[in-house]
Amino acid sequence: MQTRRHLPAIGTLVTALGDLPRPLVVSEARALVESVRSGTASAPADWAEAVRARVNTRLAPVLRPVINATGVVLHTNLGRAPLGDRAQRRLHAVASGWCNLELHLETGERGERLTGVEQRLRSLVGAEAALAVNNNAAAVLLVLTALAAGREVIVSRGELVEIGGSFRVPEVIAAGGARLVEVGTTNRTRVRDFAGAIGTQTGAILRVHPSNFRVSGFTESPDRAALRALATAANVPLIEDLGSGALAAGLGEPTVADALATTDLVCFSGDKLLGGPQAGLVVGRADLVQRARKHPLYRALRLDRLVLAALEGTLIDYEAGAEPPAVAMLRLDAASLRPRAEALASRLQELGWAATALATIGRAGGGSLPELDLPGWGVALTVEGTDAFLTRLRVGTPAVLARAADGQVLLDLRTVPAGEENALLAALAAARA
Ligand SMILES: *Cc1c(COP(=O)(O)O)cnc(C)c1O
């Protein structure tokens, strides 16, 4: 226990640390003095430096960049899709000052914040109209609320799923003020099941794309065109929650344009297979999109200029024939990753590491393509105390997220851009020291 006379005066520390924000110095100095007084901490050799370290810790941002060496591309815990150069430039361009968010520069009249994103989305997917909100969960909630509140929403029992993070289809329908009508069975649902459930109370038919799970074996789901014909004849909107929402073909998922061909409205995420910022996109029939946009909930879920700028930049990339980084990473094949893995392994060996290049299996992540293996290449490191080493990597600067496999540290290069390799090497060196 420290006696009072060994403890420094707060005022002395404030004077010594005049370059730091005074209120933080005062509160951190008091906290440190108090823990030394009560015996929960021992007295530091240099009080001013100890307080400085505490203040700097307080000021350090919690949210910071991570090198993703997991091979999981749309890693939900790591923010899903990394933004491409153009999206970053757009974001930066509107972040620091004002922009024409709701101003039509040609006329000087009030404009619409969604114009750029809406026009580009419409032409990219061939839709009559488009809308963007905070995320896909919000998009589905908004659409169901605007089109079916107080009425019934018909869903196949095979699609009453939980997407994750407490997004459960029955609960979203209830939150939207609609009543769920379940049809069919878990494994088999037919068009006639829907036909039998449609009535005067029907507000919408909802299809949920099985993004993050598969039902296999003895299964049947309604023919898309026949279900569309049924909905059209009954004048009931057919809504699809597509989840991952690829704009590009060849990713192993139906594209938004494909889905739109047999649906009135499609809802999907901006930061899954599209590869942009977090957003929820709605495309389809103009009258239905308009009802969603006019609903008061839209105002609560709308996008801010930062996300809009990043989203527009991502969509311009598609129009210009470029693909966002996440899409490019999903397409990387093992043959193209192998030379990079071998080169990195030999650099590491030269630096004294027990490193070997090896074949890996990556994932799409973000609840997309759950069963799809992404064969790639990476580097395995043999280190003393694998788990402790992985922790040191995580808490380092930059933070690195890697996996443990067979007692080794596995670095999958699918998700490490070539330009990040030097930073990765530095982080590994720091974690070894
Ligand atoms: C991911 C997903 C959602 C939620 O989308 P967010 O953009 O994360 O809100 C909803 N439905 C399906 C089918 C999904 O795959």
The ligand as a Gaussian input file, in Angstrom:
#p B3LYP/6-31G(d) Opt

LIG

0 1
 C      -27.308000     -11.740000     -45.597000
 C      -28.754000     -11.919000     -45.795000
 C      -29.662000     -11.010000     -45.218000
 C      -29.187000      -9.854000     -44.380000
 O      -28.474000      -8.945000     -45.167000
 P      -27.636000      -7.748000     -44.467000
 O      -27.159000      -6.926000     -45.628000
 O      -26.545000      -8.401000     -43.704000
 O      -28.583000      -7.011000     -43.592000
 C      -30.996000     -11.206000     -45.438000
 N      -31.438000     -12.234000     -46.176000
 C      -30.604000     -13.132000     -46.751000
 C      -31.163000     -14.261000     -47.559000
 C      -29.231000     -13.003000     -46.571000
 O      -28.386000     -13.882000     -47.122000

